[in-house]
Amino acid sequence: MSKFWTILGFTYTSHLKSKSFIITTLITLVLIFGLANFQNILDWFDDGEGANHTETIAVIDDTDQTYSKLETSLTNMDENIEVTEFAGTEEEAKEAVKDDEFLGYAQLTLNDQGLPAAHFYAMSIAETNHVVDVLQQSLSQVKTEMITQQAGIDQATVQQIFAPVSIETESLQAEARSTEELNQARGLVYFMIFLIYFAVLMYGNMIASEVAVEKSSRVMEIIVSSVSPITQMFAKIAGIALLGLTQFGLIILIGYASLKTNQSELVGGIFEYLGLGETPVSTIVYAVVFFLLGYLLYAMLAAMLGSLVSRTEEVNQMITPMTLLIIAAFMIAMYGLNDPTASFVTITSYIPFFTPIIMFVRVGMLNTPFWEIALSMGILILTIFILANIAAKVYKGGVLMYGASTSIKDIRKALQLSKKE
């Protein structure tokens, strides 16, 4: 057992200290920090004015009746944009904009129907599109108010006309979840899909490459003479798993801390959209279980395929079938997010190599019966045990195979070689 821990520790520390791991982790952490603080970074580059900076627009009102209504409407619509009535000429207003006294100026007129119209001037229209949009919406409200007044319709009636109709949704399918429950599960489902996808691709490739490197340097011959191949395989899988937990732990910690700093309470905003505020404990438990089972399944497959090659250049070609499996699972899962009750999604959720992702989509998006979840887990665990037995035998013979090997047909050769040992 001591040899197992020795190999596990060596696998973990060697990758932990590698430049590629450190650089990749740092880049990922910087990206996570940048995304979490995106608005603060924009504010910092925006001359330090901050998110609550008020932009002032000069207004020349040729109608003598529109400005006050526009000011009221604009105040209710966007508190960061204010207007001030300009008493000078158009040329003076343009010069004031050029001197940065105002962000721009708007000239209010009436069209042929006697309704509000405007002409907006600014140094750069591309940088003031949001201001133009707000002005347009505010003037539209003013126009609506003027039309209704002319027609003798009171404002209370207008508000009733434009108020959205309330629609309550309720699904008749027994396994379907309510809108609130879907919102609570959406974030974790998205996160788990990408987590399993990238973890399998990244760490599966790392396991396969680790074996290939040792074979190409002939270190494997020394290791095999002192440690059983089965011990090697499971020690490497556990070591890379620990490495993955370390990396993802740092990412989650930095991401959570960054979001927490920008939002005192993890509610509203992105948390409300992704449903991360009130995720059910059972969903989190299923997420952890499916992630671990999925990693074990693909890690053993990667170790088995990696043992068949003798050079690192052959690794990518050898693990292509595994990569295609996880890509297929990812694509089906993305489809399942929109239609989790589809029979195609239900059937594939019981296929072991798809189960970790697709069954979790069903668990997160539907009220899936426990017996279905238990059945899928049972099939997955049984497959892991069967694959572990096959992978151990293939690994035992594969680590002793040298020469060009880019076909999974070499599994038979590895099995035959393992019987001779």
N, C-alpha and C positions, 0 to 999 in steps of 0.2 A: 504493500500500500504506500510505503514511503516513496517508491519510484514514481508512482502515479502523481503524488503531490510535487515531486521534484520537477517532472516534466510540465505539469500544470503551471508551476511557478515560473519556470524558465520561459514557457510560451507567453505567459502574461507579461512578465517584465521586459522581455526582449521587444515585444511589439509596443509596449507602453513607452519605452525609451526611444523607439525608432523615430526618425525625422518625419517620415511620411505620416505617422499617426499624430504626432504633435502638431504638424502644420495643418493637417486636415481638421483636427479638433479646434485649433485656434481660429481657422477661417470660418468654420461653422458657428462657433461661439460669437464671432464678430458679426456675422450675418444675422444671427438671432437677436443680438443686442441692437443692431441697427434697425431691424424691422420693428422691434418693440419700442424703440425710441425714434421712430421715423418722423413723427410730427415735431418732436423737440429738435431734431437735426435740421429740419426745414426752417424752423423758427430761428435757429442759431445762424443759419446762412442768410436769413432774411433781415440782415442789418440789426439783429437783436431786438426786433420790434415785438416779437412774441405773437402768440396765437390770438390775443385779444386786442391787437392793434386796430384802431379805428381809422377807416379810410374816408376822407372828406371829399364830397362832390359838390362843385358849385352849380347852381341852377339859375338860369335866366328864364323867367316865366313870362312869356308873351301873352298868356291867356288871362292873367290876373285872377285866376280862380283855381288853378290846378296845384300850385305848390303846397299849400297847407294840407290838402288831401294826400298828396304824394308823401309828404313828410310823415304823416300819421301812419300810412300804410307801410312805409319803409321801416319805421321804428319797430313795428310789430313783426316784420318779416326778418330783418337782419340787424342786430344791434351793433355790429362791427362796421356798418356802412351808414354814414350820416350825410345829410344834405344841408347846404346853407344857401340862402337866396343871395344872388350876386347883383349888386346895384349898378355895376359898370356896364361898359359896352362889350360886344362880342370880342373885339380885338383885345381889350383889357383882360377878359377871361382867358383867352388863349395864352397871353403873356404870363398870366398867373399860373397856368398849368405848366408852361415851360420853365418857370422859376420854382417848380415843385411846391407851390403853395397849395395846390389841389391835385388830386389824382387825375381828375378830368372835369369837364363841365358838360351839363346837359341843357339844351334849349328846348323848352316846352312850347308847343303850338297846338292848334286845333285843326283837324282835317275838314274835308268838305261836309262831313256829317255833324260837325261840331263836337267831335270826340277827341280825346287827348292823343297827341303824337309827340315824338321827341327826336332830337338829333344829338348824338353823344360824341364828344371830342376828347381824345387822350393822346399821350405821347406814343403809347403802344397799345393797340387794340387787343393784341394777343395776350397781353398781361392783365387786361381788364375785362376779359370775357365774363368772369363771374359777376362783376359789377353790372355789366350790361344785362345779364340774365335776371338779376334781382330787380333792376330798374324796370325791366319789361314786365315782370310779374306784378310789381307794385302799381305800375300804370294800368295794367289790365284790371286790377281790383278797382282802381279809381274809375276806369271806363264803365265797369259793371255797375258801380254805385251810381254814376251819372245816368246811365240808361234806365235803371230801375226807378230812379227818382222821377225821371221824365215820364215813365209809364205809370207812376203812382203806386209802385210796389214798395212796401216797407222792407227794411233790412232783415227783420226776423224771418220774413217769408223767403228772402234770397238765401239766407243761411240754411234754411230747411231744404231749398231746392238743390244746393250744392253739397249738402252733407252726404257722405258715403252711406250706402245701405249696409246695415249690419247683417252678416251671414255667419251663422254658427255651423261648423262642420262636424259630422259624426259618421264614422265608418260602420258599415253593417257586417264587415268581416270580423270574426271572433279574434283573429290574431293581429289585427291592425291596431296601431297605437294612435293616440290622439295627437293633435298638432303640438300640444305642450310637451308630451312625452318624446315626440320626434325631435323637437328642439333641444331637449335635455340630452339626447343620445347622439345627435349629429356630430358634435365636435370630437367626441372620443372615437366614433367610428371612422371619421376621416383620418384622425391621428393614427389609429391602429393600422389602417390600410397602408399608409405610407411608411409607418414604422416597420412593419413586417416586410414590406417590399424592399426597402433599402437595407434593412438588417440582413436579409437573406442574400441579396446581391453582394453587399460589401463583405460580410463576415464569411459567407460561403466561399467566395473567391479567396479570401485570406487563408482559410483552412486548407483549401486545395493547393494554393501557392506554397504554403508552409511545408507541406509534404513533398512537393516537387522540388523545392529548394534543397531540402535535406537529401533527396535522392540524387540530384545533380551534383552535389558536393561530396557524395559518397559518405556523408555523415551517417546516413541511414544504416549502412552496414554495421557500423559500430554500435548504434543504438539497439538494433535488432538482436545483437549478440548478448545484450545485457537486460533488455526489457522486452516483454511480449508485445507484439504488434497491437493486440487488443487494448492493452494498457495505454500504449502510445496514442491510439486513435481517440479514446475517450478522454484522455488527459488534455489533448490538443483541443478537442471540442469544448471541454470545460474551461480551458484557459482563454480561448477566444470569446466564449460566452461572458466570462468575467470582464474581459477587455471591453466588450460591447456594453455591458451594464455600466462600466465606468464612464465610457464616452457619452452614452445616452443620459446617464445620471447628471453629468456636468451640463449637458444641453438643456435638460428639463429644469435644473436648478437655476441656471442663468436666465432662461426664458421666463420662468415663474417670477424670479426676483425683479427682472426688468419690467414685466407687466404690472407687478405689484407696486413698483415705484411710481409708475405712470397712472395707476388707478388704485386708490386706497382700498376700495372694496372690489372683489372680483365679481362684479355684477354689471349688467348693462354693456353697451358697446360690443366689442368682439366676443365677450363672454356670453352675452345674451344671444348673439347670432349662432355661436358654436355650441351653446348649451353646456358650457363647462362649469357653470355655477352650481347646478343642482343635479349632477350626474348620479344616478342610482349606484349604490355600493355594489350590487350584484353585477352590473354592467362592467364595472372596473375589475372585479374579480374574474369575470369571463375574459376580459381583455388580457390580463396577466397570464391566465392559463393557456389561452390559445396562442399567445405570443411564445411562451416557453415550449409548448408542444410543437409549434411550427418551426421554431429554431432547431430543436432536436432532430426533427425529421430531415430538414434540408441540410443541417450540419453533417449528419452521418452520410447523406448522399454526396455531399461535397468532398468529404474525407475519402470516401470510397473511390470517387472518380479521380481525385487528385493522386491517389496511390498508383494509378495506372500509367501516369506519364513520368518521363524522366527529365524533362526540361520545362522551365517555367513558361517558355514560349508556347507550349502545347496545352497549358491549363485552360485558357479561354475557350479553345475549340472543344476540349473534352467536357467542360461544364455547360456547354451551350444547351443541351436538353434540359438541364435543371433551370437555366435562365429562362427558357421558353415557358416552362411550367409556371414559374412565378409571375411572368408577364401575363400569361393567359389568366391566371387567378386574379391578378390586378385588374385586368380589363373587365372580367365578369363582375368583379366587386363594384367597379364604377357604374356598370349598368344596373347592378342590384340596388344601388343607392336610390335610383329613380323608380325602380319597380321591384322591390324586394319579394313580392309575392309571386313573381314569374316562375313557372314550373321549371324552366331552365336553371334558374338560380337555386331553386330548392334541390334539384337533382345533383348539381355540381357541389353543393355544400356537404354532401356525404362522400365525395371523392377525396381521399386522404390528403393529396397534395394541394387541394383547393380549400379544404375544410378550415384551416386556421384563419383565412381571410374572409371567405364567403359565408361560413356559418356565423362568424362574428357580425357580419353585416346584417344577417337575419335576426340575430339576438338583439342587436342595437336598434334596428328599425321596426321590428315586429314583436308581438307578444308570443314568442316561439314556445311551444310546449316543452316542458323539461325533458320529457322522454326523447324528443328529437335531438336536443342538445346532448343528452347523455349518450344516445346512440352514435352520434357523430364523433364524440370524444372517445367512445369505446373503439370505434373503427380506427380512429387516428392513433390511439395508443397501441392497439394490436399491430397496426402497420409499422409503428416505430420499433416494436420488439422484433418483428419479422425482418425489417430492414437492418436493424442493429446486428442481428445474427448473420445476415448476408454480407453486410458491410464489413463486419469483423473478419470474415473469411476472405473476402476480396482484398481487404487491406493487408491481411497477413501474407497473401501471395503477391499482391500488387507491388508492395514495397521492395520486393526482391526482383521485379521485372525491370530490365533496362533495354534501351533501344527505342526507336521511334514507335509511338503509340498514340494514335489520335482517334481510335474507334472504341465504342463501348462494347464491341464484340470481344475485346480483350478481357472482359470480365470472366469469361469461361476459362481462359488461360490462367487467370489469377486464382480462380477456384480450384483448378486442377493442381496448381503449384502449392496451394495451401494444404492440400490433402497429403502432400509428400513430406510436409514438415512435422 
